[in-house]
Amino acid sequence: MSRPPRSTLAVSDGVTPQNLDQEQGHQVLGPSSRSSSSVQTPLSDIPASSPRSSLFKKPVIGYVTTQFNAVFLENKERFCFGSVLSPTVGESVENDTAFVHNKPSPSSNNDNKTQLGIDILRRFPTLRTQQTIINFLDHYPDPWISPKMIRHCLSSTCSELQHSRTAGTLTMLSSEICANGETPIHLEGADAWYNWFSGSKLRWEMIGILFTIFGMAFYSRQEWDPVFSLPEQGGRNRKTAAMFMRVCASECLQMCRETDLNDMIVVLTKNLGRLESVLVGDDIDKITTCTGSLTSSFMAVGLHRLPKPTTVTPLSEWRNGISSSAYCLDKLESIFYARPPYLNRLYCTYQMPLDLGDDELYSGHAVFEAAVKSLDANGWNTKNKIYTNTWSRARCYLAPIWEDILEKSLGVDIKFSCSDIDKVIERLDQIEESYPRHIRYSNISEWCEQQGGGSSEIYLTTGIHLDILQCRFLLERLKVSRGFASEQKLLEVAQQMMAAVLSLWLNRDRLVNHLASFDWLIMRYGVPSAGVLCVELLKSTKGAPGTQAQPVHFSRSEVVQSLTMFLGFVDWIRPSDGNYGLCRRLRQVIKGILDCVLDSTLPPQSDPIPETDPQTNRIPTDGNGDLLLSSTQMLMIDGHATDWLNTIDWTQGDWLDFNISTLY
């Protein structure tokens, strides 16, 4: 991505493509600022006792007046304990013997901890297994990890684990890794990433991250994949193998509990949450703890307020990617679960990562400098490539839009007018127009012919398009909910979202490396758009009650075809997918609607409805959690063809409410 544009998240209205960076607090530097002399200072030039030698030093922040020990920190020169002064703000107290407990030396590690480390290393995947599944990294868009870094770390780890896994070798390696965890991570030279977390610097944090990647790799495989027939898998399938890796990663995180919190622990926490969500599905009750832990550790290490780097380095770009990604992830989860965001623009700031590829970031200083100089004035690459950072940057531009949506949707006593929403939509249009042409969505087939993109490029381009459509969808829902507009525009956006979702499924043979994400795509983008299509289809059914004052015009045939195809997509989800249970219930809902519409009749008023369970106040379900209702019974709950959507709790929880009065 010239030197990275800055974003302080304080976005005002009336942004234009020309001043978008300025309105978002960006500081765009021209080619003259891309000095080849902007390199990291080698460790040899830094005093060993300097706290700046720590790779992940917590930044000095400007609001410490509320901190419990703020008075002592602000008046450090007034306090003297013997010959030792109190630590300065931002300086680690580990440099002051007056305030630090003596840490055990590597030789005095607890035997139980060493033994747990031995057990963890013994379960590390074999080289044969790694070689089978490691290509997963090439199709895993995640700014939190670097495929090049991971592969380098694996090569150094395998050299220790693959030649010999005797008790003596594992004991020695476990002790060394435990000893590394007792010391802070240090920067060593311009190409320091080679030694950040691997080789002689290997830590439990990195071992845990590797386990989470293996877990995601197992989960992305097909059930019949030959890797599951290997003897070392012990008969595990894609889901149980991923769960086994999750347990190992959790134990690695436990090994880090006694060490100082650092960025790698934050990455491990995030990866564990990601793995947990794909295994158990998107039920908020099951993953809310993971989200809370991630946010707390993210802020504790200061990633929510990174200081402005003096030079652009691979390290600064990696941290920018983590910071911006976490901020956007918080907004996406807030929208998905309709909960207030944990991170707020009043207290956070981040810098957008430059639009650079993994090889450009981690192939040496010369390659990195040349890649930075080749970027355009706004930090986008000029090679028409779509990297993970391309997708991450595109989302960064949408973060202020998501914040406006959350504020207006979830805020208490928030007043706004139709013109306020129209201004947000106008800013969204300008953001979309500011994107480089090669990441704008048209049609997957046409895009492939013109750009020659692979599966990852198709997936990322469609993902950017769906994020934009989701913003439009939510803004149109706001307008309808406040009576500012009819449902016409909302229905049109819902049809566009459904078409984009179905395009991925129709091209699933070309997106085989991304199939593990399809159940998530259904939940995030398919369900909201399908809900609008279902409701409007029912309202248009002859004889349906509650005729709208402003009729919505659409092709019933096109909507029925879209819902029928979407029903096939939902049916296609595998039992081992995390959202399989939610998809089964969604299938029953859509099937009941299509049965009613295609029959062109409404169920009779006398059709009996099963009584609700007096203890749960819910309609009884079978052993699989499906509602014990026929399609006609489902549509007659409360005597209205559409009100049934408010009474059927198809997720067995409050995750989604199809209430007509609040749908928009």
Secondary structure, DSSP 8 states (H G I E B T S, - for coil): -----EE-S---SS--TTTHHHHTT-----GGG--TT-----GGGS-TT-GGGBTT-----S-GGGSTTHHHHHTGGG-EETTEE---TTS-GGG-TTT------GGG--HHHHHHHHHHHHTS--HHHHHHHGGGGGG---TT--HHHHHHHHHHHHHHHTS---HHHHHHHHHHHHHHHTS--B--STTGGGGSSSGGG--HHHHHHHHHHHHHHHHHS-TT-GGGGSGGGTT--HHHHHHHHHHHHHHHHHHTTTS---HHHHHHHHHHHHHHHHHH-S-HHHHHHHHHHHHHHHHHTTTTB----SS--HHHHHHHHHHHHHHHHHHHHHHHHT---SS-TTT-BEE---S--HHHHSS-HHHHHHHHHTS-TTS--SS----HHHHHHHHHHHHHHHHHHHHHHH-TT----HHHHHHHHHHHHHHHHHS-GGG--S-HHHHHHHH---HHHHHHHHHHHHHHHHHHHHHHHHHHHTTSS-SHHHHHHHHHHHHHHHHHHHTTTTTGGGGGGHHHHIIIIIHHHHHHHHHHHHHHSTT-SS--SS-----HHHHHHHHHHHHHHHHHS-TTSTTHHHHHHHHHHHHHHHHHHHHT----TT-------TTT-S--B-TTS-BS--HHHHHTGGG-TTTHHHH--TTSSSS----TTT--
